Amino acid sequence: MVILPQDYIEELQAIFGTDTAAYQDLMAQPPYKGLSVNRLKARPETLLAELPFATEKSPFYADGYYICGESDGVGRHPYHQAGAFYVQEPSATSAVTLLDIQPNDKVLDLCAAPGGKSAQIASCLCGTGLLWSNEVVRHRAQILLSNFERMGVREGVVSSCHPETLCEALGGFFDKVLVDAPCSGEGMFRKDPEAIGEWSREHVKACAERQFSILHSAAQAVKVGGTLVYSTCTFSHEENEGVIQAFLSAHPDFEAVDVHEPFGRPSGLACGVRITPMDGGEGHFAAKLRRMDGDADTSPSLFTLPSRPDKQRTEVLHALADILADVPQDRLYLSHDKAFFLPRYYPNVTGVGVVRAGVLAGEWKKNRLEPSHALFMATPPDVCRQVLRLSLTDSRVKDFLQGLEIDTDGSTPDGYTSVTVNGYSLGFGKTSHARLKNKYPKGLRRA
């Protein structure tokens, strides 16, 4: 039985009213679990039919689904390893729905780790525009990068930078900005009972102060006419409506945008929506704002690749042409013997803690290119010169994910080879004499 602090229950009564008892009853039930389909890799109608567990449509996001019944091992399913879907609490997907992503939008996810909402944004952009995902804590930014690679994000940037520094450097650059702010986590209590012990009114107050500071920084990065969405996974009025009201008072250049979504319940503000366990989610708040005024000429220009001829660049391009049928030459950037495909809309900025821009294609070692796992995860199998196509029931799928050498049955010639499961890329290996030397990253291998 989950025991809630009395102070917390008193806070809830002011927010939930007569629904407080229903909330307390639901705390004894299992939490909601869900997934989001990644359209960079898959289509819902195909993917869902092949999954070994039942799903049901979620109301919070067009490509969001509840995972029904027993769900142990979902994160170990080969399709998850291939980035075809992202495991995500259903109501957490609501904030990206409010962002209303359109093709070619430039989007900043300011507090992005571990990456669920970034995965959604990338899927909505479907290979257009730019996704810049930031996480101030460096080791969490590495987790974010790993998810970028798994999901096959090409038009993206991962950074680890303080919000004030990043947003000042990228002033007015983004069409859409998401601030999924660190919070007291009241919407996590059913999923993570240990979070209950961390709750206090003092912690709520400290969170609200930090949230306002982050939101204040984020405002700089929004272009005139652009959208700013603020979200938390908590119920606190102080951290939700209170932060929005304080922000609007301090920023007359922003206006509230009425929200009319078919989910959740109204908040104390027309621009906000609340989701509770009584509404089909663990708990989320999101509010939508628009920038009406400001200096429209301060955003940075786009990065320009060097145009001078380069012997190493020519050699790298030749090596990539042996691996890929289509090499985006105009995007290739070399830095310290590493080759990258930069995003189209990469801004010309420095000092913002960029961990990765675009896709790491590989590393030049001893006059040859060693391609990267990220390259094969971000490249459709049909673009790869050589592909080992495995079915979901093939025992070699499990062996590959464990890092073992596998047979190719002579189906591919010697050379770097994409490995797929039912058309979804798992990574790559190097084929030699009908054997594939495994290149699946050690840190991702199954025990």
N, C-alpha and C positions, 0 to 999 in steps of 0.2 A: 504494500500500500504506500502511495506517495503522500508524504506529509509536507504541507506547504506552510511557510512562515505566516503567522497571523497578520503581520504588517502587510504582507503581499496580498493576502485575501482581502484586507480592507481596501487596498488600492484597487483591486479588481472590482469590488462592489461598486465603486464610483464609475467604472468603465462599462462593466457587463450588466450591472443591475440585476434583474431577475434571472439572467442567464448564468450567474456565478455558480449556482448549485449544479447546473448542467455541466459546466466546465470542470468542477471538482469531480463529478462522477466520471467524466471522460478521461481523467488523469489515470484511471485504473485500466484503461484500454490500451492496446498496442498503438504506437504512433503510425501515422500515414507514411507510406513509402512510394516513391515515384521515379520516373525517368523522363528524360527529354531526348527526342530523336535528333541526331545530328545530320542535317541535310547536306553538309559537305561530303558525307559518306553514304547516306542511306535515305530511303523513302519510307514513311511510316507504314504504308499498306504492305510493303514487302517485308520489312524488318519484323513487325509485330507478329506476322503470320509464322515466322520462323523461330520465335523465342519459345523456350520450354516452360514459361510461366505465363499466367493470365494477366492481362492488362485491361484497364478501363479508362476511358477518356477523362482527362482532368478539365475543369472549367477555367483554369487560370492561364493557360497558354495553348496556342493552336497545336503545337507538337508535344504537349505534355500529357503524361499518362500515369495513373495509379498502378502500382504493382500489387496485384491481388494475391492473398494467401501467402504461403511459404515463399520466402525470397532469399534464403541463404545461398550464397554462392553467386549472386547476380554479378558482383564485381569481378568474379573470376571467369565469367563466360567469355569465350573467344570474341564475340561481337563487341563486348565492352572493351576488351583489350585492343580491338581494332578501331575503337573510337566511334562506332556506329551509334552509340547512345551514351548519355551521361546520367548517372544515378543522382537524383535530386529530390529533396522534399517538395511535394507538389505546390504548396502555396508560395515557396521561394521563387517560383517562375513568374509571379504576377508583376514584379517590378519591370521586367523587360517588356512585358506586354504593354505597360503604360508608356514605355519609351517610344513605341510605334516605329521600329526600325524600318527604314526604306532603303532600296538599292543605292549604293554609292555614299551612304552616310559615313561620316567620320565620327567614331564613337569612343568615348573615354569611359572605362570602368575603373574608377579611382581607388576603390578598396576591394580588389578583385579576388584574392586568394580565398579558397582553393581553386575556384574557376568555374563554378556552375553557371553563373549568370554570363560570364564571358563566353562560355561554350554556346549558350543560347544566342547571344548577340552575333557570334561568328556564323552560326547556322542561319540566322535571319538575313545576314548580309550576303550569304551564299557566294563568297568569293569576290564581292565588290567592296568598294569603300576601304575603310581602315578601322581596325579595332586596336586601341591602345589600352592595355591592362596593367595596372600598377598595384604593387604591394610593398608597403614600406619596410616590412620585415624580410630581410634578405633570404632566409631559408624557406620562408613561405612563398617567396617569388620563384624559387626553384621548383616548388611543387606546381605552381601556376604554369611555369614553362613546360613541365612534363605533361600537363594536361593539354596545353597548346599543341604539343607534338602528337599526342595520342589522337586528338580530335582533327588533326590535319589542317590547322590554321596557317594559311599562307600570307594573307593580308593583315598581319598583326605585329604588335610590338609588346614585349614584356619589359617592365621597368621596376626598379626598386628605389623609390625616391619619396621624400617628404612631400605631401600634397601641395604645400605652399610653393615650394621650389618648382615642382613640375608644372603646376597650373599657371604660374607667372611666366615660365618659359614658353608655354603653349597657349598664351592668352588669345581668346577668341577663335581658336582653331577648330573646335568640335561642333558638329551639328547636334549631337546628343551626348549628355554626360550623366552617368549613373553614380550615385553615392550610396552604396549599400554599407551603411556605417556600422562600425563595431558598436555593440549595444549590450545591455544587461541580459539578453538572451532568454527572456521569459517564454518565448515561443519554442525553446529547446528543452524545456523542463521534462516533457514526456519522453523525448528521445534520449536525453542525457540528464538523469536525475542528479548527478554530481553538481550540475550547474545551479541547482537549488541552493546548495550550501554557500555559493558565492554571492547570492542575492542580498542586497541591503538597500535601504533608501539612500545611503551615502553613495553607494556604487551607482545607482540610477542617476543621481545628481552629477557625479563625475562623468558618466557617459554622455549626458546631455550637453555638458560643457565642451567635451571633445567633439561631439557630433556637430555642434554649431561651428566650431573652428574649421572642421573639414569641409563643411558645406560652404562656408565663407570663402575658403580657398578655391573650391570647385567652381564657384561663380565666375572666376576670371577666365576659365577655359571655354566657356559657352559663347558661341558666336551670337551676334544680334539676330533675334528670331529663332534661336536654338532652344532646345528642351533640356531641362534639368530634372531628373527624378531622384528623389530621396527615399530610401527604404531602410527598414530595420526588421529584425525578427523578434521584436518585443511588443508588449501591450501598453507600456507606460505612456500616459498622456504627456509627461514631461519630456520624454525622449522622442515623441512623435509630433503631435500637434503643437506642443510647446516650442520645439526646435523650429518648425516651419513658421510659426507666427513670429518668433524672434528674428528669423532670417528675413522675412518679408518686410518687417519694420526697419531692418538695417539696410535693405537693398530695394529701394524704390524703382530700380531699373528692371526688376522681376515682377511678374504677375502670376497669380494662381490660375491654374487651368482646371475647369470642372471635369471631374472623372465620372464617366457613365459606363462602367464595366459591369458585365452580367455576373459578377462574383463578389463574395465577401459581403460586407455591410458598410453603411456610411460611417465615416469618422466624424469628428467634430468640425471638419473642414470640407468644403465642397470639392477641393482639389485632392482629397485623400480617400483611401479605402483601407478598411481593416479586414483581416481574415483571422478567424479563430478556429479552434477544433470543432466548434459547432457549425462552421461553414465549410468543412472539408479539408482543412489544412492545419498544420501545427501552430502557425501564428506568424503573421506578417503585416506590416504597414507599409504603404507606399503613397507618395504624394508627387504631383506633377506641376512643374513651374515652367515659365517661359521668360526668356530674356527679351525685353522690349527695346532697350536703348543701350548705347555704349559706343566706344571707338571701334569701328569696323575694320580699321587698317593696321591693327597691331599683330595679327597672326603671322607666324613664321612662314617663310617660303618653303617649297619642297626641295628635298635633297637632290642634287644633280650628280650623277655618276661621272667619274673621270672619263674623258673621251679619247685620251691618248692611247696609241697602240702599246701593247704589253705582251711580251713573250709568254710569261706565265699564264696570263689570261687566255691566250690562244690555246695553250696546252690544256688548261682546265676545261675550256669549251669542247675541245676534241674528246677529252675523257668523258665528259658528261653526255656527249652525243653518242657514245657507245652504250650508255645506260638508258637514256631517254630518247624517245622519238621526236620530242618537241622541247627544245631548250630555250627558255626566255632570255636570250642573250642581253637584251637591253636592261635586264634587272640584275645581272650578275655583278657582285661586288666582292673584291678580294681584300682581306685584312689579316695580316700576320699568318699567312699560309692557310687561312680558312676562307672558304668560298660560301657566299650567301646569295640568295635571291631576295632582294629587298622589296618591301611593299611599294605599290605604285604611288601611294600618297604619304610616303615617309617624310616628315618635316625635317628641316635643316636646323637641328638643335643639338646642343652639347651640354654636358654637366647635369643630366637628368637620370643618371643611373640605369641606362639601357642594358638589360640583361641579354636580350635577343631581339633583333629586328628582322622580320621575315623568316625565311627557312634556311637553316644551316644545310648547305648542299654537301659539304664534305671538307676534308683537310688534305692539303698537298704534302705528301710525305715521300721523300726519296724519289722525286721526279715521277710520282704517280698520285692519282686522286683516290683517297679512301672515302667513299661516300658515307653519308650519315643515315641513321635510323629515321631521323626527322624528314629527310628527303623522300623516302619511300612511303612514309605515313601521309605526307602531304601531296603525293602524286597519284592520280588515278591509275590503277593497274594497266589500263589500255594504253597509257602513254609510255609505259616501261617496255624496253626492248625484250626482256625475258621475264616470264612470269610462271611460277609454280602454283598451279591452281588446285587447292585442296578442298574437299567437302567437309562439312561440320563433323561428320562421323569418322573421318580419317584419323587414325591414331597418330599420324605425323603432326597434326595440329598441336596436340598436347606435348609431344616431344619438342617441337619447335619452341613453344612457349616456355619450356624448361631449359632451353639453351642447348639442346642436343643436336648433334649432326644427324641429318636425315637423308634418306635415299630420294632421288628424283625420278627413278625408273627410266632414265634416259630421255625424259620429256623436255628437258631444256639443255641447250649447249653450255659450254663452259663460260663463266663470267658472272658478274653481279646479277642476282635474280630476285625479283619481288616475290614474296610469299603471301598468298591470299587464302582466306577461308570464305567460300561462297561469294567471292568477288570483293571482299573487304580486306584491305591490306593489313598484314600483321607486322611487316618489317621486311628484312631481306637477309640473304646469305650469299656466299660465293660458291658457285657450282664448279666442280672439277671431277671429271670421270664419273658422272652420275651420282655424285655425293655432294651435298650442300653443307658447306661450313657455316655454322650459325653465327649471325651477327646481331642477334637479339640482345639488347642492352642487359648487362648483368644485374643492374638494379631493378629491372622489371621482371626477371625470370621467376617462374613459379618454383616453390620448394618441391 
